[in-house]
Amino acid sequence: MGEWNIKSAELQTVIGPTSKVPENPFPEFAFAGRSNVGKSSLINSLMNRKSLARTSSKPGKTQTINFYLINKSLYFVDLPGYGFATAPVAEKERWGRMVERYLKGSKTLAMVFLLADIRHDPSPLDKQMFEWVRQNGFCPAVIATKADKVKPSQRPKHLKAIREGLGMEKDGILIPFSALDKSGREQIWEVITGATGNDGAAP
């Protein structure tokens, strides 16, 4: 079974650069991506909510890690967007320390999803983030967002460019997703349910 029956979704915890990483009792699934890659839209779609995951009108201004409790049985962890060109170096370093502290400090982090815009080859920052997550002990599953912006016949070419650009393994998880028509949503839930060992039914 792919998708979950979403009975509840709530923002439970927000942590900043100096906050302690919470010790959550359920599996955590973290979402990372460049600013404006469509992360909030993806999370809202997975939670079947219109605007629970908050977007910022100014890229890079979301400087917190947000924990959403789903069905009282797992967490979505929204990591702040990276790659905003106008941020001072000190701010970028603070972002890196905060995210690294989370990746190393979480006791229940099951998987990291890295988002990439399907229309573009991975940027140096995307490649750096992919390698950085791997160095922290996780093999990122990649979600190619904004799939509706590319013709279906062109998608394999773009997905190949992302896979090769990031240096992904041949069997690495790469899922095209569209917030517009929800394509890819079920496949992402299948990955999540596979990692939790849950059959997808809501408790």
C-alpha positions as CSV (number, residue, x, y, z in Angstrom):
1,M,0.0,0.0,0.0
2,G,1.4,3.4,-0.9
3,E,-0.2,6.5,0.6
4,W,-1.2,6.9,4.2
5,N,-4.6,7.9,5.3
6,I,-3.7,11.2,6.9
7,K,-5.8,11.6,10.0
8,S,-3.7,14.3,11.7
9,A,-0.8,16.5,10.9
10,E,0.5,19.2,13.2
11,L,3.5,21.4,13.7
12,Q,4.8,20.1,17.0
13,T,8.3,21.5,17.5
14,V,10.4,24.4,16.1
15,I,14.1,24.6,16.9
16,G,16.7,27.3,16.1
17,P,20.4,27.5,15.8
18,T,21.0,27.0,19.5
19,S,18.1,24.8,20.4
20,K,18.6,21.2,21.6
21,V,17.6,18.5,19.1
22,P,14.4,16.9,20.4
23,E,14.3,13.3,21.3
24,N,11.3,12.2,19.4
25,P,9.7,8.8,19.9
26,F,8.8,8.1,16.2
27,P,10.8,7.9,12.9
28,E,11.8,11.2,11.3
29,F,12.0,12.0,7.6
30,A,13.9,15.1,6.8
31,F,13.5,17.3,3.7
32,A,16.3,19.4,2.4
33,G,16.6,21.6,-0.7
34,R,17.6,24.9,-2.2
35,S,15.4,27.9,-1.5
36,N,12.4,28.0,-3.8
37,V,12.7,24.4,-4.9
38,G,9.2,23.6,-3.8
39,K,9.9,22.0,-0.4
40,S,6.9,23.5,1.4
41,S,4.6,22.6,-1.4
42,L,5.9,19.0,-1.3
43,I,5.4,18.6,2.4
44,N,1.9,20.1,2.3
45,S,1.0,17.7,-0.5
46,L,2.3,14.7,1.4
47,M,0.4,15.8,4.5
48,N,-2.7,16.5,2.4
49,R,-2.8,20.0,3.8
50,K,-2.9,23.3,1.9
51,S,-0.7,25.5,4.0
52,L,0.6,23.8,7.1
53,A,4.2,23.9,6.1
54,R,5.0,27.6,6.0
55,T,6.6,29.4,3.1
56,S,8.7,32.5,3.4
57,S,8.3,35.4,1.0
58,K,12.0,36.0,1.3
59,P,14.2,33.1,0.3
60,G,16.5,31.9,3.0
61,K,14.6,33.7,5.8
62,T,13.3,30.4,7.3
63,Q,16.1,29.7,9.7
64,T,14.4,27.1,11.9
65,I,14.0,23.3,11.7
66,N,10.3,22.5,11.9
67,F,9.0,19.1,13.1
68,Y,5.5,18.0,11.9
69,L,3.9,15.1,13.6
70,I,1.9,12.9,11.2
71,N,-0.8,10.5,12.5
72,K,1.0,10.5,15.8
73,S,3.4,7.9,14.4
74,L,6.1,9.7,12.3
75,Y,7.6,13.1,11.8
76,F,8.4,15.2,8.7
77,V,11.3,17.5,9.4
78,D,11.5,20.6,7.3
79,L,15.1,21.8,7.1
80,P,15.8,25.4,6.2
81,G,16.5,26.1,2.5
82,Y,20.1,26.5,1.4
83,G,21.7,28.3,-1.5
84,F,20.4,31.8,-0.9
85,A,23.0,34.1,-2.5
86,T,22.3,37.2,-0.4
87,A,22.9,35.6,3.0
88,P,26.1,36.6,4.9
89,V,28.8,34.0,5.3
90,A,28.2,33.9,9.1
91,E,24.6,33.1,8.5
92,K,25.4,30.2,6.1
93,E,27.9,28.8,8.6
94,R,25.2,29.0,11.3
95,W,22.8,27.1,9.0
96,G,25.4,24.4,8.3
97,R,26.1,23.9,12.0
98,M,22.4,23.8,12.9
99,V,21.6,21.2,10.2
100,E,24.7,19.1,10.9
101,R,23.8,19.1,14.6
102,Y,20.4,17.8,13.7
103,L,21.7,15.1,11.3
104,K,24.2,13.9,13.9
105,G,22.0,14.4,17.0
106,S,18.7,12.9,15.9
107,K,18.2,9.4,17.3
108,T,15.2,8.5,15.1
109,L,16.1,10.0,11.7
110,A,15.2,7.3,9.2
111,M,15.8,9.1,5.9
112,V,16.8,12.4,4.2
113,F,15.0,13.5,1.1
114,L,17.0,16.0,-1.0
115,L,14.9,18.1,-3.4
116,A,16.2,19.2,-6.8
117,D,14.4,21.2,-9.6
118,I,13.9,18.7,-12.5
119,R,14.3,21.5,-15.0
120,H,18.0,22.2,-14.1
121,D,21.2,20.2,-13.8
122,P,22.2,20.0,-10.1
123,S,24.1,23.0,-8.9
124,P,27.4,22.9,-7.1
125,L,25.5,23.5,-3.9
126,D,23.1,20.6,-4.6
127,K,26.1,18.3,-5.2
128,Q,27.7,19.6,-2.0
129,M,24.6,19.0,0.0
130,F,24.2,15.4,-1.5
131,E,27.8,14.6,-0.5
132,W,27.5,16.3,2.9
133,V,24.4,14.2,3.8
134,R,26.2,11.1,2.7
135,Q,29.2,12.0,4.9
136,N,26.8,12.3,7.8
137,G,25.8,8.7,7.4
138,F,22.7,8.9,5.2
139,C,22.0,8.0,1.6
140,P,19.6,10.7,0.4
141,A,16.5,9.9,-1.6
142,V,16.2,12.5,-4.3
143,I,12.9,14.1,-5.3
144,A,12.9,16.0,-8.6
145,T,10.3,18.7,-8.1
146,K,8.2,20.7,-10.6
147,A,7.9,17.7,-12.9
148,D,4.8,19.3,-14.5
149,K,7.1,22.0,-16.0
150,V,8.8,19.3,-18.2
151,K,7.1,17.3,-20.9
152,P,6.7,13.6,-20.0
153,S,8.8,12.6,-23.0
154,Q,11.6,14.8,-21.7
155,R,11.6,13.7,-18.1
156,P,13.9,10.6,-18.4
157,K,16.6,12.9,-19.9
158,H,16.3,15.4,-17.0
159,L,16.2,12.6,-14.4
160,K,19.4,11.1,-15.9
161,A,21.1,14.5,-15.7
162,I,20.2,14.8,-12.0
163,R,21.3,11.2,-11.3
164,E,24.6,11.7,-13.0
165,G,25.1,15.3,-11.8
166,L,24.8,14.2,-8.2
167,G,26.8,11.1,-8.6
168,M,23.9,8.9,-7.4
169,E,24.1,5.1,-7.4
170,K,22.2,3.4,-10.2
171,D,19.7,2.0,-7.8
172,G,19.5,5.3,-5.7
173,I,15.9,6.5,-5.1
174,L,15.0,9.3,-7.6
175,I,11.3,10.3,-7.8
176,P,9.8,13.0,-10.1
177,F,7.1,15.0,-8.3
178,S,4.6,17.6,-9.2
179,A,2.7,19.7,-6.5
180,L,0.3,20.6,-9.3
181,D,-1.0,17.2,-10.2
182,K,0.4,15.3,-7.2
183,S,2.3,12.8,-9.4
184,G,5.0,11.1,-7.5
185,R,3.2,11.5,-4.1
186,E,2.3,7.9,-3.9
187,Q,5.8,6.7,-4.7
188,I,7.3,9.0,-2.0
189,W,4.8,7.5,0.5
190,E,5.9,4.0,-0.5
191,V,9.5,4.9,0.3
192,I,8.4,6.3,3.7
193,T,6.2,3.3,4.6
194,G,9.0,1.0,3.5
195,A,11.4,2.7,5.8
196,T,9.0,2.6,8.8
197,G,7.9,-1.0,8.3
198,N,4.3,0.3,8.5
199,D,1.8,-1.0,6.0
200,G,0.5,2.5,5.3
201,A,-2.6,2.3,7.4
202,A,-3.3,5.1,9.8
203,P,-3.3,4.2,13.4
